[in-house]
């Protein structure tokens, strides 16, 4: 395989690598945005910054265990 062709392949792979890295950074930023928006809407569940009423789950629904079927 000619050296020129190999260099072209290497350059193309370098561009692809850069695109993949940029996409991964973009996905990371989107993930951070989703988490920030969730906290903005509902508050921090550990701090209860929105002063949500706390209630035991079994007072709201029947809590059972086992296999869930269709």
PyMOL commands that set and color helices and strands:
alter all, ss='L'
color gray80, all
select helices_A, chain A and resi 3-42+57-59
alter helices_A, ss='H'
color red, helices_A
deselect
rebuild
show_as cartoon
